[in-house]
Amino acid sequence: MADTSDYIARNRAHWDRLAPEYAQHGERRWSEEPSWGIWSVPDTQLKILPPDVTGMDVVELGCGTAYVSAWLARRGARPVGIDNSAEQLATARRLQAKHKLTFPLHLGNAEATPFESASFDLAISEYGAAIWCDPHRWIAEAARILRPGGELVFLRNSTLMMLTVPEPENEAATARLRRPQRAMHRFEWPDSTGVEFHVSPGDYIRILRRNGFEIEDLVEVYPSEDASTEQRFVDLAWSRAWPCEEVWRARRYL
């Protein structure tokens, strides 16, 4: 596998620059009931969070403003967040103080965390590491820090959307295929300084199994008919016909 580690510094600078734009979004999510993705689909519908997280050690990989960790902490889990952006973590710490909710936050790369092996019961990522880190690396790291029987849950853009969204990425996806699925991996957009990673479902299955995971579910996410989003790369009609996001659930069995 080729070395593509140049993206780590690029993505840190990218998200340090974008952090002020996402502060309000993070503040809103801290105060709301759990919902997921760009269409804010309620957790009561998707059931991403385990029904009982009391006492669970959880790591949020690419936590950003750490609202997922906040949801988990309020439900009795012991979350830890790690993110590549100091500015995103500054927002998270401000929101911790505002909501009087404290849990550890680490500045670092989710592909090489500072955590001991077999430290967590659950690893979770909503976007975060799931698109801003190389899946060959971050999934291997998730396997290392999860205990046997621990669960990995992540939400990412669907493969279909990544094949149909135009360039620049602020234009909405269409019904036209615009790039090949074969060998999809590293994505760089003309209007973005960041680097994303998207691989096909077949590649994800192979990566997960190679790292000792058994795949439990793949949930295609569809918004409600009255949903709205601030994102411009997909519209409601498209997302009601085809999933723009998907949730993977896998369990470490080795």
C-alpha positions as CSV (number, residue, x, y, z in Angstrom):
1,M,0.0,0.0,0.0
2,A,1.4,3.4,-1.0
3,D,2.3,5.9,1.7
4,T,-0.3,8.7,1.6
5,S,0.5,10.2,5.0
6,D,0.8,13.7,3.6
7,Y,-3.0,14.1,4.1
8,I,-2.7,14.0,7.9
9,A,-1.2,17.6,8.1
10,R,-3.4,18.7,5.2
11,N,-6.6,17.6,6.9
12,R,-5.5,19.2,10.2
13,A,-5.0,22.5,8.5
14,H,-8.3,22.0,6.6
15,W,-10.4,21.4,9.7
16,D,-8.6,24.1,11.8
17,R,-9.7,26.5,9.1
18,L,-13.3,25.2,9.0
19,A,-13.8,24.9,12.7
20,P,-15.5,28.3,13.2
21,E,-18.1,27.3,10.6
22,Y,-18.9,24.1,12.4
23,A,-19.1,25.6,15.9
24,Q,-22.8,26.4,15.8
25,H,-23.6,23.0,14.3
26,G,-21.7,21.3,17.2
27,E,-23.4,23.5,19.7
28,R,-26.8,22.5,18.3
29,R,-26.0,18.8,18.3
30,W,-24.8,18.9,21.9
31,S,-28.2,20.2,22.9
32,E,-30.4,17.9,20.7
33,E,-31.5,14.3,21.0
34,P,-29.2,12.0,19.1
35,S,-29.6,12.1,15.3
36,W,-27.2,11.2,12.5
37,G,-25.8,12.4,9.3
38,I,-26.5,15.4,7.1
39,W,-30.3,14.8,7.3
40,S,-30.3,14.4,11.1
41,V,-32.1,11.0,11.0
42,P,-33.1,10.3,14.6
43,D,-31.3,7.6,16.6
44,T,-34.8,6.2,17.5
45,Q,-35.0,5.3,13.8
46,L,-31.5,4.2,13.0
47,K,-30.6,2.7,16.5
48,I,-26.9,3.4,16.1
49,L,-26.3,3.8,19.8
50,P,-26.5,0.6,21.8
51,P,-29.6,0.4,24.0
52,D,-27.6,0.4,27.2
53,V,-24.1,2.0,27.3
54,T,-23.8,2.2,31.1
55,G,-20.2,1.7,32.1
56,M,-19.0,1.1,28.5
57,D,-15.6,2.4,27.5
58,V,-16.1,4.2,24.2
59,V,-13.7,5.9,21.8
60,E,-15.0,8.5,19.2
61,L,-12.6,8.4,16.3
62,G,-12.4,11.8,14.7
63,C,-14.7,13.4,17.3
64,G,-14.8,17.0,16.0
65,T,-16.9,18.9,18.4
66,A,-17.6,15.7,20.3
67,Y,-21.3,15.7,20.4
68,V,-21.5,12.0,19.9
69,S,-19.3,11.5,23.0
70,A,-21.6,13.9,24.9
71,W,-24.6,11.8,24.0
72,L,-22.9,8.7,25.2
73,A,-21.7,10.3,28.4
74,R,-25.2,11.4,29.3
75,R,-26.3,7.8,28.9
76,G,-23.7,6.5,31.4
77,A,-20.8,5.6,29.1
78,R,-17.1,6.5,29.6
79,P,-16.3,8.2,26.3
80,V,-12.9,9.4,25.0
81,G,-12.6,11.6,21.9
82,I,-9.7,12.0,19.6
83,D,-9.5,14.4,16.7
84,N,-6.8,15.8,14.3
85,S,-7.9,19.4,14.7
86,A,-7.0,21.5,17.7
87,E,-9.6,24.1,16.7
88,Q,-12.4,21.5,16.6
89,L,-11.3,20.3,20.1
90,A,-11.3,23.9,21.4
91,T,-15.0,24.1,20.5
92,A,-15.6,20.7,22.1
93,R,-13.9,21.9,25.3
94,R,-15.9,25.1,25.3
95,L,-19.1,23.0,25.0
96,Q,-18.0,20.7,27.8
97,A,-17.7,23.7,30.1
98,K,-21.0,25.1,29.0
99,H,-22.9,21.8,29.5
100,K,-20.8,20.8,32.6
101,L,-19.9,17.5,31.0
102,T,-16.3,16.3,31.2
103,F,-14.6,13.5,29.3
104,P,-11.0,13.1,27.9
105,L,-10.3,14.8,24.5
106,H,-7.0,14.0,22.7
107,L,-5.4,15.8,19.8
108,G,-4.1,13.2,17.4
109,N,-4.5,11.0,14.4
110,A,-7.2,8.2,14.6
111,E,-4.9,6.0,12.6
112,A,-2.3,5.9,15.4
113,T,-3.9,6.6,18.8
114,P,-2.2,6.9,22.1
115,F,-4.5,4.3,23.7
116,E,-3.6,0.9,25.1
117,S,-4.6,-2.2,23.2
118,A,-7.9,-3.7,24.1
119,S,-9.1,-0.5,25.9
120,F,-12.6,0.0,24.6
121,D,-15.9,-1.8,24.2
122,L,-17.1,0.5,21.4
123,A,-15.4,2.6,18.7
124,I,-17.7,5.0,16.8
125,S,-17.3,7.5,14.0
126,E,-19.8,9.8,12.4
127,Y,-17.8,10.9,9.4
128,G,-14.6,11.8,11.3
129,A,-12.1,9.0,10.8
130,A,-14.6,7.2,8.6
131,I,-13.9,9.6,5.7
132,W,-10.9,11.6,6.8
133,C,-8.5,8.7,7.5
134,D,-7.3,5.9,5.3
135,P,-9.5,2.8,6.0
136,H,-6.6,0.5,5.7
137,R,-5.0,2.3,8.7
138,W,-7.8,3.5,10.9
139,I,-9.8,0.3,10.9
140,A,-6.6,-1.6,11.9
141,E,-6.2,0.8,14.7
142,A,-9.8,0.4,15.8
143,A,-9.2,-3.3,15.9
144,R,-6.2,-2.9,18.1
145,I,-7.8,-0.7,20.7
146,L,-11.1,-2.7,20.9
147,R,-11.5,-5.6,23.3
148,P,-12.5,-9.0,21.9
149,G,-16.3,-8.7,21.3
150,G,-16.1,-4.9,21.0
151,E,-18.1,-3.2,18.4
152,L,-17.1,-0.8,15.6
153,V,-19.9,1.5,14.3
154,F,-19.3,4.2,11.6
155,L,-21.3,6.4,9.3
156,R,-19.9,7.4,5.9
157,N,-21.0,8.7,2.5
158,S,-22.4,5.9,0.4
159,T,-20.4,4.6,-2.5
160,L,-23.3,5.5,-4.9
161,M,-23.1,9.1,-3.9
162,M,-19.4,9.3,-4.2
163,L,-19.7,8.0,-7.8
164,T,-22.3,10.5,-8.8
165,V,-21.5,13.8,-7.1
166,P,-20.0,16.3,-9.5
167,E,-16.9,18.4,-9.2
168,P,-16.8,20.8,-7.5
169,E,-18.3,19.1,-4.6
170,N,-20.7,21.9,-3.8
171,E,-22.9,20.7,-6.7
172,A,-25.6,18.1,-6.0
173,A,-25.3,14.5,-6.9
174,T,-27.2,13.4,-10.0
175,A,-28.3,10.1,-11.6
176,R,-25.2,10.1,-13.8
177,L,-22.1,8.0,-12.9
178,R,-19.1,10.4,-13.0
179,R,-16.1,8.2,-11.9
180,P,-15.2,4.5,-11.7
181,Q,-15.9,2.4,-8.7
182,R,-12.9,0.2,-9.4
183,A,-9.9,1.2,-7.2
184,M,-11.7,4.1,-5.6
185,H,-9.7,5.3,-2.5
186,R,-8.4,8.8,-2.2
187,F,-10.6,11.8,-3.1
188,E,-9.3,15.3,-3.6
189,W,-11.8,18.0,-4.7
190,P,-10.9,21.1,-6.6
191,D,-12.6,23.4,-4.1
192,S,-11.3,21.7,-0.9
193,T,-7.9,21.6,0.8
194,G,-8.7,18.4,2.6
195,V,-8.3,14.7,1.5
196,E,-11.1,12.2,1.9
197,F,-11.1,8.4,1.6
198,H,-13.9,6.3,0.2
199,V,-13.6,2.7,-0.8
200,S,-16.1,0.3,-2.3
201,P,-18.3,-2.0,-0.1
202,G,-16.3,-5.0,-1.3
203,D,-13.0,-3.3,-0.2
204,Y,-14.6,-2.4,3.2
205,I,-15.6,-6.0,3.7
206,R,-12.1,-7.2,3.0
207,I,-10.5,-4.6,5.2
208,L,-12.8,-5.4,8.1
209,R,-12.4,-9.1,7.9
210,R,-8.7,-8.8,7.5
211,N,-8.6,-6.9,10.8
212,G,-10.6,-9.5,12.7
213,F,-14.1,-8.0,12.4
214,E,-17.4,-9.8,11.7
215,I,-19.8,-7.6,9.8
216,E,-23.2,-7.4,11.6
217,D,-25.1,-4.9,9.5
218,L,-25.0,-2.3,6.8
219,V,-27.8,0.3,7.1
220,E,-28.6,2.5,4.1
221,V,-29.8,5.9,5.4
222,Y,-32.8,7.6,3.9
223,P,-34.2,10.9,5.2
224,S,-37.8,11.7,5.9
225,E,-39.9,13.6,3.4
226,D,-39.7,16.8,5.3
227,A,-35.9,16.6,6.2
228,S,-33.5,19.4,5.4
229,T,-29.8,19.9,5.3
230,E,-27.3,22.7,4.9
231,Q,-25.1,20.6,2.6
232,R,-25.1,21.2,-1.1
233,F,-23.6,18.0,-2.5
234,V,-26.9,16.2,-2.4
235,D,-30.6,17.1,-2.4
236,L,-33.7,15.6,-0.7
237,A,-35.2,14.0,-3.8
238,W,-31.9,12.2,-4.6
239,S,-31.5,11.0,-1.0
240,R,-35.1,9.8,-0.9
241,A,-34.4,7.6,-4.0
242,W,-30.9,6.5,-3.2
243,P,-29.0,6.5,0.1
244,C,-26.3,9.2,0.4
245,E,-25.1,7.7,3.7
246,E,-24.6,4.3,5.2
247,V,-23.9,2.9,8.7
248,W,-21.6,-0.1,9.1
249,R,-21.6,-2.2,12.2
250,A,-18.9,-4.8,12.9
251,R,-17.7,-6.8,15.9
252,R,-14.2,-7.7,16.7
253,Y,-14.0,-11.5,17.1
254,L,-10.2,-12.1,17.3
